[in-house]
Amino acid sequence: MSAKRSVGIHFHVHLVSDSTGETLNGVLRAACAQFDGVIPLEHSYYLVRSSRQIDRVVREVEALPGIVLFTISSHELRTELETRCRAIGVPTIAVLDLVLDGMSRYLGLQLTERAGRPMDQDYFRRIDALNFAMSHDDGQATESLEDADVVLTGVSRTSKTPTCIYLANRGVRAANVPLVPGVPPPRGLLEARRPLVVGLRISPERLVQIRRNRLLSLKESRETDYIDEEAVRAEIIEANRLFERHAWPVIDVSRRSIEETAAAVLNLMGDRHRGA
């Protein structure tokens, strides 16, 4: 496979973890985002804590060769995995080694061989946040927005839902409320005090493009105010005025990825927590 190709590259990647594999999934997505057209074919093996499980992993890797990313604490098991993969010509990458080695040197502490705990407090916090995001999606349950950590608001197709799901995976209780032309914002949004309310802004040109693509995916060809440039511009102006009236911080999502928008939200939450 040529390293210079940048379109339509499919490859097998095997994710091997002695815990839930969340670290591996995050690393894989962050890495693939740096390449155009790269599509990983994922094979996941979680809670791998025995030689028998390693044997099964290696058999499947041999059948579908590709990169092996792993987080395994046991020195014995990781050595077995690396040795057997090397024998069949498959590269392995221990994704946390550089980080752990650097921290060990800095702290002057030895590493343990304790596997990650799949159901610790942080795990349940993320599950709770995910349930909260789903029950407060698209303007639902606005009477309980005070229970949110952050509320995202903006016109339709400003990536509110996927950003909330991303934040939920970081343990943030995120709700989202759409702004609909001709419909007053719900009282729960306007009166929210505990959560950080963030307005998502977008350029009219970009929004029309996104909405047109959305309608095409639905095989909808009618011309409506939903994609009329003047109507969209007026819709955005009204939303921006609402953000300004309530002094809500604003993030321009015109050319941001979901990850970048979520990172900006987390920065705003950090600033608020520090009283900046």
N, C-alpha and C positions, 0 to 999 in steps of 0.2 A: 504494500500500500504506500503510495507516494505521499510524503509529508507536505507536498506543495498543493495537493488537491484540497479544495475548500468547499465543495458542494456535494451533498448527498453521500457523505461518508458514514456507513453503518459499521459498527464494531461491537463485539461482545465484551462486556465488562462484568466480572464476577465480584460481588460484594460479600465479603466474609467477615462476620463479627461475632464476638462472644457475648454481645449484648443486643440491643434493638436495631442497630445499624443506622441510626439517625445521623451520626457523624459522617459515615460513608456517603449517604445520600446527599447531604449538604455539600461535601467536598466534590462529589461527582458533578452535581449541577453547576457549582461555581466554576469548575474546570472546563466543562463543555461550553459554558457561556462565552469562553474566550476564543472559540473556534466557530467559524461560519459553516452551517450545514452539517454539523456533526450530530449523529443520532446514535446514542448508546443503546445497545440491546441488553437490558439489565437482567442479571440472574442473581437472586439474593439468597444468602444462607446466614440466618441469624441464630443466636444462642448456640453457637458452635463451641462446645466445651469438651470434646472427646476425640480420641484418635479415630474412632469409627466414623464420626461426622466428617473429619478431615478426609478420610478415604472416599466418602461419597462426593465431597466437593471436588476432589482431584479427578475423579472419574468423569464428572460432568464438565469440568474445565477441559479435559482431554478431548471430549466429544465436541465441544464448542470452544476452541482456543480463542483467547483474548487476554486483556489485562485483568489481573487480580488485584483488587484493592482490599486491604484488610486492617482490622483493629482487633488484635488478639493479645491479651495480657500474658498468657502462659508462654514462657520461653520454650518449653518442650513442644507445644502445639504449633507455635509460629515457625519454629525450626523445621518441623515436619512438613508444614505447608510449603515453605520456601524451597526446601530440598526437593520435594517431589515435583513442584512446578518447574524448577530449574531442569529437572531430568527430562521433562517433556517440552522444554523450550518455551515456556510461558513466563512472561515477566510478572513479578509481584511488587507491590508498593505498599509499604507500611505507612499509612497516611499521617500518623501522629508521631513518628519517631523523632523527627527534627525538633518538633515542639517540646516533646517530653524530655529529650536529651538536653535541650537548652534550659528548660526549667530545673531539671535535676542539677545541672552544673551551677546555676545561679543560686538555688536554694541550699545546695550542699546536702541534698537528701537522696536516698536510694529509692528507685521505683518499686512499687509493690507489684504483685501479679494478680491483683484482685480484678475480676471481670466487672464490667459496668452493671449496675442494677437496673433491670428493665422496668421496674415499677416503683421508682423512688418518688419523693415528693414533687420533684420537677416534672416527672412524667404526668402525674395526676393534675398538676397545675396547667399543663398544656392541653390535656383532655378537657378540662373545665373551660379553658379559654376557647377551644374549638367549638364546644357545645354552645357557648355564649355567642360566638360569632354567627353560627348558623341560625340561632333563634332570634338574632337581632340584625338579620340581613335584609337589605332592601326596604328599610323603613318599618320593619316589624318591631313590635313590643317597645314603642318609643316611650311608653309610660315608665319603663325601667332603665332608661339610659343613664341614670345616676349610678348604676352599678358597673358601668363601663370604665375602662382606663382611658380609652380614646374613642372618639366618634368622628368618622370621616363623612363629609358631606360634599355634594357637588352634583352637577348635571349628569344625565345618563351617559354611560360609557366612559367614565373616568377611572375605571379600574378599582372601584371601591371594594367590591366583594373579594377579588383575589388578593388585594392588599391586606384586607382584614384576616383572610385565611392564613396568609404568610405571617402576619403579626401573632395570630393565635398559636402558631407553631413555635413562637418565641415566648409563649406564656402570657401574652398581652390580651386582655379582654377588650376586643374591638367590635364596635357596632358601626353600621353605615346607614345613612339616610339620604335618599335621592331627592334632588330638587326638581320638581315637576312644574313646567310652565303653567301659570294660571291657578296653581294650587298653593295656598299658604303653607309654609314649613310647619311641621307639627310642634305643638307647644313644648313637648319633651325636649326637642332639640334647642329651641330658643331659650328655655329656662335651665338647661343643663349647667351645673356649676362644678361638680366634682370632676367629671372627665375632661380631658383636653379635647376640644372640638377643633378639627383641622379642615379647612376648605381645600378642595382639590380643583385647581384651575387648569384650563387647557385652551389652546388657541383654536379659533373657529375653523381654520383650514384643516387642522389635524383632526378635530372632532368630526367634521363632515366626512373626512376620509375613513375614519374608524366606523362611523355609522353606516356608510355606504357598504363597506365590507361586511358588516353585520347583516344588512338586508340581503346582500348577495348570497351569504351562507344560508339564509332562510328562503332563498329563491323568491324574494320579494322585489318587484321591479317598479312599484308605484312611486311617484314623486310625492313626498309629504313634507310637512313642516319639520319633521324629524331630521331631514337632510337638506332643507332649504337654507342656503347660506345666510340670508338676512334674518330668518327666524332663529337660526342657531346663534348668530351673533348677538341678537337681542336676549336670548336665553342666557348666554354666558355673561353679558353685561349685568343682568339682574342678579345672577349668582354672585358676581364679584362685589356688587353693591351690598349684598347681604353679608358677605364676609367682612367687608369694611365696617358696616354698621355695628357689628358685634365684636370687632377687633379680634377676629379669629386668625390665627396664623395660617398662611396659605402656602401650598406646595404646587408648583407648576409641573404637571405630569405630561406635558405635550410630547416630550422625547425621553421620558424616564421609563426604565423597566420597573416591574413590580418590586423587585429587590431594592432598587434605588429609592423608590417612593417609600417603602417600608423603613429603609435606613434613615431617610429624612424625618419620618414620623418619630422614630426612636430617638433621634437627636433632639427633636423638639420636646419630647417627654423628658429627656435628660436635663435639658435646659430649664424646664419648668420645675423639676424636682430640686435642682440646685438653686432655684430662685433667680435665674439669669433673666 
